[in-house]
Amino acid sequence: MKFLRELLAAILGVFIAMTIMFVVLMIFISVSASSFSDDKKVSVKNNTVLELNLESLIKDYAPKSDDPFAEIFDMDEGVLGLQEILNAIENAKTDDNIKGISINTLFVNAGKAQTQAIRDKLVNFKESGKFIMAYADFYLQDNFYLSSVADSVFVNPVGEIDFRGLSTEILYYKDLQEKSGVKMEVIRHGKYKSAVEPFLANNMSDANRIQISSFLNSIWDEMVTDIAESKKKTAEEINTIADSLSARTPEMAIKKNMIDGQLFHDEYNDKLKSLSGIEQDKELSKVTIADYISTGKGRIKSTASDKIAVIYAQGEIMYGEGSLDVIGQEKIIEALKKTREDDKIKAIVLRVNSPGGSALASDIIWRELELTKKEKPLVVSMGNYAASGGYYIACNADEIFAEPTTITGSIGVFGIIPNFSKLTEDIGINAEQVGTNKNSFAYSPFEPMTESFYNVAKEGVEGIYKTFVSRVADGRNMTEAEVDSIAQGRVWSGVEALENGLVDKLGNLDDAVGRAAELAEISDYGITNYPRYKTDFKDAFNPISFIKASKESVLKEELGIENYQIYKNIKYFANLKGVQARMPFELKIK
C-alpha cells in the first residue's frame, strides 16, 4: 500500500513538474515572440527608397508560417511570395514615403515567368513618375534582364556583365548504368518524352534538341524584346551584342549603351540620396522588399464581400495529402470543395507552377476541377511551369492564361523502374521466386525485366496517354488527333502554346483573376488564397527534419553542387512510383 502511495505521489509530482515546465515554456515563447516582433517592427520614413533584393527563394505561394517556433528560433526559410512582391510594388506607386525603387541584387532566385512578371510590374510602376535605379557588383543574365527596366543601370568598376543568350545542359547516364550494373527500365509514350532519354542514350536525340531549341529561342525572344524596348534598341542589335559578347566589361557595356555607368556602391548611394531629396551628409533611408511586405504592403486591401479564390498548385505532383512544395490531391480537393461551398467566393483561379508528376493524382485533381467548373467560373494561370501533369490539371478550365515564358505542354507519360540484375549477377547474388500462378510473380529488381511484364506495363502507359489526350481534347474543344499532333511529350513556351491552342491568352495572375471576375460578372472583389497549411505542433521540433537538412548539407559540401545534382536526379527517378505525367527532363536555363 505504501509503495502504491509513493508511486502515485511520484507520478503526480512528475505531472505537476511537467505542467509547470509547459507553462514556463509558453510564457517564454510569448515574451520572446513579443520582443522579437518589437525588434523586427519596420517603419517606413519619409524619402525612403524601396530596395529590391531578390536573392531569397521566390515562390508563387509563400504564406506566413503558423509554426510558433519558426520566427523565435530563426527557422523560416527566407522565402518571398511572388504576389506579395507584385502587390508591394503596386502599393509603392501611391505610397508618399517611397520616392523610388533601387534594384540591388546579385541574383534573381526565381523562374523566367516570375522574373518577367516582376519586370512587367516595374514597367507599370514607372507610370507613377517615381525613379527606378539599378546597381550590382556584377550582372548575370536574369539580373540584367530585370535591371534593364531601370532609368539608369550601374555596375561596379571591376564588375562584369554576363549577356550571351540562353542555354541548358542535360546529363546522360547510359554508360554509368552499364558500368555500375544498375539500370533504369523505361516504358514511355511520346517521341519527345525525353525525361527518360538520359537512361536510354549517351547523347541527345534530334527530337529533343528540336524542342529545347524551340522553346529556348521563344523565351529568349521575349527577353530580347523587353530589353530592346527599355534600351531603345532593335532586337537585332541586342542579339548582336549577345553573339559578340560586346557588353562583357563595364567599359564595353557603356559603349553599347547597355548600362549607364560604373560606380562604387557608396557613389551609387549618393545618387539615390540626390534622387530622394536627402542631403549628402545624411543617411540614406532604405527599406528592403521583405521588410516592406512585413508592414502589410504585400497585400491589396479590399472591403468587398465578393471574393475570388486563388488556389495554388506548386511543386511536383505526388499521390497523397500534399504540402506547400508538393501538389497532393487531398489538399487541392479540400480547397476546391471549400471554395465551391462558400457563397462569398464567386470564381476560382487555379495557379499552376508544376513540372508534373503522378498521373493518378493528376487525374483525381482533374475530376474535382471538372465538378468545380460546373458550379463556378474556373480560370487557370500558369507560372514558370505547367507541364505534363501540370497541364493535365489545367486543361479543363473555362480559360487558360500563360506567361509568354511559361514552359507548358509535355502531354505524354512514362514509367521507370530500377533494375539491379546485372549488378547482383556481377557480385554473385541470385534471386529465386516461388508463386502460385503464371503471373503471380511480382516485378523483381534483381531479375531482368520479362517481356510479359513489359507488355503489361506498356499497356498501362498507353492507356494513361490515351486518357490524357482525351482530357485535353475535351477541355480545349479539339479532336484527339489534333491534340496528339502537338502532344507526344513535346514542351512548348507560353507563346508557342497560344499558337497551337493549348492556352487561350498570354497574361499574368492578375489578368487571370480579372477574367475570372468578368466571367462571374463582378467588379468589386477581394482575393483569398488556398490551400491552407497548418504546422502540426509535434512536428515543430521533429528531429527527422533536422537530420535530413544536415544530411543534405553534408552531401552538398562533400560532392559539390554539380555532383550533388547528379545524385539527386538519379535518386529522384529511382524513387518514382506509378506512371508519371512529368516534364521531359530536369531543366535549368541559364
N, C-alpha and C positions, 0 to 999 in steps of 0.2 A: 504494500500500500504506500509505504514511504517512498519507494522507488517511483511509483506512478506519479505521486505528487511532485517529486523532484523533476521528473521528465516533463510533466505538464508545465511546471514553472519555467523550465529551460526553453520549451517551445514558445511559451508566452513571452519570455524575455527576448528571444530572437525576433519574434514578430514585432514587438514594440520597438526594438532597435532598428529593424528594417524600415518600419513606418517613419521613425524619426529621421533616418538617413534619407528616405524618399522626400520627406517634407523639406529638409535642408537642401537637397539637390534641386527641388522645384524653386525654392527661394533663390538659390544661386543662379539658376537659369534665368529667372525673371529679372533679377538685378543685373546680370551680365547682359541680357538682351536689351534692357533699358539703357545701360551705359553704352552698349555697342551702338544702339540706334542714335544716341546723342552724339557719339564720336563720328558717325557716318552721315549725320544730318547735313544736307547740302543746301546752301542758299545761293541764288544767282544775283549777283550785284549789277549795278549799272555798268554800261560799257563793257560787257563781258563777251568774250569770243568763245563760240562753241567749237570744241576740238573734236574732230572726227578721227578717232583711233579705232581701227577695225581688226586689230591683231587677235582679239578674243574670237573664239569659235562663234559663227553666226548660224543660227538655226531658224527655220521658218517659225517654229513654235517653241518658246522658251519660257513657260510660266514660272513664276517665282516659287521656289521650293517651300513646301509646308513642313519640312523636316525641322524640328525645333533646335537641333544641334548644328544645322548647316552653317548659319552665319556665325554662331558663337565660336565654333572650332574651325572656321575658315575652310569648310568642306565644299563650298559652292564651286562649280566648275568654271565660273567666269564666262558664262555663255550669254550672248546677246540675241534677242529676238528680232528677226528682220522687220516685222510690222512695227515693233516698238521704235526701231531706228527711223523708219519712214515717218511714223507719227511725230517723233521728236523733231525731225527736220521740218515737218509741216507746222508744228507749233512754234518753232523758232522764227518762222516767217513773220508772225504777228507779235512776238514777244519783244516788248520795248527794251528789255535789258540785254537782249542779244543783238550785237552790232554786226556780226558776220560769222562765217564758218572758216575754220582752218583745218584742212585735210593734212594730218601729220601722222602718217602710219607707214611702217616699213612693209607690212604685209596686209593683204585683204583676205582674211580667213573665211572665205565664202565661195560659193559656186558662181559660175558665169551668169546665170539668170539672176541670182541675188545681187551680184555686183552691178549688173545693168539696171536693176530696179532702184538701187540706191543712187546710181548716177542720174537716172531719169528724175528722181525726186530732187536732186541738187539742181538740175536744169530748171525745174519748177520753182525752186527756192529763189533763184536769181530774179524772178519776176518781182520780188519784194524790193529790189533795189539795193539790198544788202550785199556786202562783198563775200566772195569765196576765194581763199588763198590756199596754196598747196606747197608743202615742203617735205623733203625726205633726204636722208643721207645717201640713199641710192634708190633707184626705181626698178622694180620688177614689172612685168607686163600688166598684171591685173591692177597694181597700184598706179601705174602710169595711165592706164585706161580710165580709172576712176578720177585721178587727179587732173586729167586733161580738161575736165569741165570747168576748172577754176579760172578766175580772171587772170591770175598770174601763177606760174609754176616755177619753183626754185629748187635747186639741188645743192648739196654740199660741194665745195670747190674740188674735192678729190673723190667725189662720188661717181657713179656710173649709171647709165640708163640702158636697161635690157629691153630692146624693142626689135624683134626679129621674126614675128609670126608664131603661130601655134603649132605644137607638136604633142605627140603622146607616144608611149612606149609600152609594148606588151611582151611579157616574158613567156617563153615556151619551155615545157618540161619533159618532152618526149624522151630525150637522151637520159635525163635524170631518172625517169621511170625504169628505163632499160638497165641502167647501172645499179639502181637500188633494188630492183625486183618488186617495187610497189607500183602498181598500175591503177589508173582510173578507168573503169569500164564505162563507156559512154553510149547512151541511146538518145537520139535527138531528132527534131524535125525543124527544117528551115535551113536553106543553103547559106543564110547569113548568120545562123545561130552559133556564133563562134565563142561563146562563153567557155566551151569545152575544147576549142581548137588547140590551145596550148598543150593539151594532153594527147592530141592526136598527130601533131606535126611538129617539125622543127622550125618552120617559118610560116609567114603569114600567107593566107590564101588570097587569090585575086579578088574574090567576092568581099572578103573582109577589108582589104585595102581600099576597095572602091567606096564602101560605105563610110569608113573612117575619114577618108579624104573628103568625101562629100559633105558630111556634117561639120568637120573641122573648118572647111572653107566657108560654109554658111555662117558659122559662129564668128569667124574672123572678119567676114564681110560686115557683120553688124558692128563689131568693134571699130573697124576702119571707118565706117560711115559716121559713127558718133565722134570719133577723134577728128576726122576731116572737117566736120561741121564746126567743132569748137575751135580748131586751129585755122579755120578759113583756108583750107587746102582741098585739093581733089583727092579722091580715093587712090588714084594712080600715083600721086605724089607721096602719099603715106606709104603705099606698098613699095615704092622705090626706096624710100628711107629704110624700111624694114629689110628689103633684099640686100642693100649695100651696107647695112649696119652703120649708117652715116649719122646716127644720133647717139652713139655709144659713150661719148665723153661729154662733159658739160659744155666744152667749147663747141664741139660739133653740133650738139643739140640746140645750142643758142643760135648758131649759124643757120640751122634748118628751121628756126622758129618753132621748135617743138617744146622748148622751155623758155622762160623769160630771164633767167639769170642764175648765177652761182653765188650763194651766200653761206656764211656760217650761221648756226642756229640763233645766236644772240642778235645777229643782224636781221634775221627774219623776224624775230620777236619785236625788234624796233619798228619794222614796217607795220606789224599788227597793231602796235601801240598808236602809231600815227593814224591808221585807218579807224581805230576805235575811239580816237579823241582823248587818249591818255598821254600825259606828259612823259618824256623820255626818262626822267629820273624816278618815275613811279613804277610800281609793279604791274605787270600785265595781268588782267583778270581773265582767267580761263575756266571753263567747266567742260569736263570730258563728256562724251555722249552717254557713257554709262551712268555718270552722276546726274546728268540732266534728266535721263529717264527715271532715275530714282526719286526725283522731285514730283513725279506724276505726269511728266510731259511725254511719256511713252504711250499715252492713250488719248484718243479724241473723245472728249466728254459729250454725252448726249442724255437728254432727259426724255427722249421719245419712248413711248410704251411699246411700240412695234420694234421687233428685233430681227436681225438676220444672223443666223448661226454659221460660224466658220468652223468646220471640223477638219483638224489637221491630221493627215496621214503621212508621217515622215519616217523614213528608215526602211530596212529590209522587211519584207512581209513574211511572217512566221506564224504557223498554226499555234493558237493559244490566246492568252489574255492580252499580251502586248504591253508596251511601255512607252515612255516619252521618245525613245530612239528606235523602237521596233513596232511595226504595224501588226497587231494581232486582231483577229476577227471579233473577239469578245468585247474589247474596249470600243471599237468602231461601231459595233452593233448597239452597244449600250448608249453611245452618244446619239446615234440615228434614231433610236426609239424615243429617247428623252426629248429630242428636238421635234420629232413628229407629233408628240403628245402635248407639247407646250403651245397653247393657243397664242401666246405673245410672239412666238417665232413664226414669221411669215414666209421665209425662204431659207434654203440651206446652200452653202458653198462648201464643197469638198476641196481642200487644198492638198494636192498630191505632190510629194517630193520623195520619190522612191524608185530604186532600180528594179523592183520586183522581188520575187521570192516564191513562196509556196503557192502552187496552183490551186490547191484545195482551199486554203484560206482566202485567196483572191476571189474564187467563185462564191464562197459563202458571203463575203462582203458585197460582191456584185448583186446577189439576190436581195440583200437588205436595202441596197440602194434602189433596186427596181421597185420594191414595195414603197420606199420613201417618196420617190418622184410621182407616184400616183396621188399623193396627198399634198405635197408642197413642191414649188419650183426647186429644181436641183441644178446647180451650175458647178462646173469643175474649173479650178485654177491650177495650172501646172507650174511647179518651181524648177529647180535645176534638172530634175529627172522625173519623168512619168513614163517609165519604160517597162515593157513586158507586163508583169503583174501590176505594176503601177498604172499602165494603160488599161489593163483588164478592168480595174475598179473605176476607171474614168469613162469608159466608152459608152455607157448608157445614160449619161447626163442629158438634161434638156439642151445645154450648150457647154462647149469646152473652150476655155481660154488657155493659150500657151504663151510663154515669153518667147521672143524670137530666138533666144539662145537655149531654150529648153531642149533636153535630149529626150525623145519620146519614140513611140512605136515599139519596135522589137517584139512583134507579135509572133512568138514561137516558143517552144518548150523543149526541155531536155531532162534527162535523168542521168545521174552519175553515181557510180558505186565503186568504192575502193576494192582492189584485189591484191592479195599478198602471196598468191600461189607460187610465183617464181622465187620470191624471197624465201618462203618456207621450204621449197624444194632445195634451194642452194644451201640452206643451213641445216638440212636433214630432218625437217618436220613433215609428217604425213598425217593428213586428216581423213578419217573414215566416218561415214554416216550410215545410220540404220533408220529405216522408215517403214510405214505400213502400206503406202500406196505409191503408184508410179510417180506422182508429182508431189508427194508429201515432203520431199527434201527441201528445206529452206535454202536460200542462197547462202553459200559459204565463201567468205573472202579468202579462204585457204585452198579453194579448188578453182580451176579455170571455169569461167562462165560457160554454161551449156547453151547449145543452140535453142533448146526448148525454153529456157529461162529468158534468153534474149528476145525471142519472138513474142512471149507474153508481155515482157516489159515494153517492147516496141509498140505493141498493140495499145497499151495504156497511154504511151506518149502520143501516138497518133490520134487516139480518142480525145485527149485533152486539147490537142491542137485544133481539131475539128470543132470542139465546143467553143474554144477561144475565138476562132474565126466567125462562128455563128453569132456569138455575143456581140462582136464588133459590127458585123453586118446589120444586125437588128438595131443596134444603138445608133449607127451612122447612116441608116437608110441606104445601104449599099448591098450589092449581091455578094454572095460568098466568094465568087470568082474574082470580083473587084478587090475584095479585101485580101484574098490570097496573093494577088499580083503585087501588093505593096507590103505584104507580111513577110513570111519566110524568115522571120527573126531580124529583119533589117531595121537599123536605127536611123531616125531622122531628126533634124533640128526642128525647132518650132516653125520656122519659115517654110521648110520643106513639108512639114505635116499639114500646114494650112493649104498648100498647093495640092496635096494628094487627098484631102478630105478627112484627115484624121482629127483635125480640130476645126473649130468654127471661126475663131478670131484670135489675133495677137493682142495681148494685153496682160496687165499685172493683176494682182489680187484685188486691188481697188476697182479695177474695171469689171472683174467678175462679180464682185459684191454689188456694184452699180446695176449690172444687168439683172442680177437676181431680184433686186428691188423693183426694177421695171416689170419683170415677169409677175411679181407679187402685187404690182400696182400700188406701191407705197413710195413716198418721197421723203418722209421724216422717219428715221430709224436709228437704232443703236446696234452695236455688234457685240455678240457674245461668243466666246471661244470654247471649243471642246476638242478632245475628251478632257475630263478632269482626272488628274492623277493625285493620289494621296500616298504619303510615305507611311508604311507600317512602322509603328513605334519600335517593335522588336528588331526591325531591320536597321534602325538608326546607327547602331554600333555593331552591326554584323561583321564579325572578323573575316568572313569569306571574301567580302568586297575589298577589304584592305589587303588581304593576301593576294588576290587576283591583280590588284593595281600594282602591288610590289613586284609580282612575278613579271608582269608586262614591262615594267620599268627596267628590271634586270636584263630581260631578253633584248630590249632595245639597246641597252648600253653594251652588252656583250656581242651582239650580232651586227650592230649598226643599223641605221634606219632602212637602207635598201634591202639588206638580207632579212631583216625582221619582216618587211613587207612580203617577201617571197614566202617566208614561213607562215605568215597569216593567210595568204592566198591559198596555199596548199591545204592548210588546216581547215579553212572555211569550206572548200569544195569537198574535203573528206567527210565533213560533218553534215552535209546536206541530206535531208530526208524527204522522200517522196518526189514526185515530178515537179520540176521548177519552171516557173514563168519568170525568167530573170534576165536582166541586162546581159548582152552577149560577151562582156569582158569586164575586168577590173580596169577602169579608165581614169587616168589622171592627166588632164590637159594642162600643159604649161607653155 
